[in-house]
Amino acid sequence: MSVSYQLVQRPNPKDKLAPKKYYASVKSGGMTEFESLCTTIADRGTCIKGDIQAALDGLIFTMKQSLSEGRIVQLGEFGNFRMSIGGEGVEASEDYATSMILRKRIIFAPGKLLRDMMKTISFKSAGVKAPAAVVEP
């Protein structure tokens, strides 16, 4: 299997006046919904779909709890999840306030199995994405 990409014209974020360039961007082939994921997992093993759903629901609940405590969630060869924050900086540590934290993200770091998959993946062109139409006022 190969991943489709399309070319998208974007400005240089460091130089807004520079000419736009084309960059490759992954073109999604759709979404695998939770129900479908559970069915596929159940078909590959001895568990029934309801057991898979209960296990994944439990995993999500536990991940939310652990991440909200600032813990790294390690899922074996799948990879791990951790919290990351960003915001304003100050010159003196005593001037810092938690209100200066402006961004919160969950970072996923893939494990060996997914990293190995990335080494063998191939790509195919899905064309050029048409630029958005400019609407005059």
CORVENKA-V646837 format. One record per helix or strand of 3 or more residues. SS is the DSSP state (@ for helix, = for strand). FROM is the first residue (numbers start at 1). TO is the last residue. If there is no record, write none. Layout:
((SS & FROM & TO) (SS & FROM & TO))
//
This chain:
((= & 2 & 10) (= & 21 & 26) (@ & 34 & 43) (@ & 49 & 68) (@ & 76 & 78) (= & 79 & 87) (@ & 93 & 95) (@ & 98 & 100) (= & 101 & 110) (@ & 112 & 120) (= & 122 & 128))
//
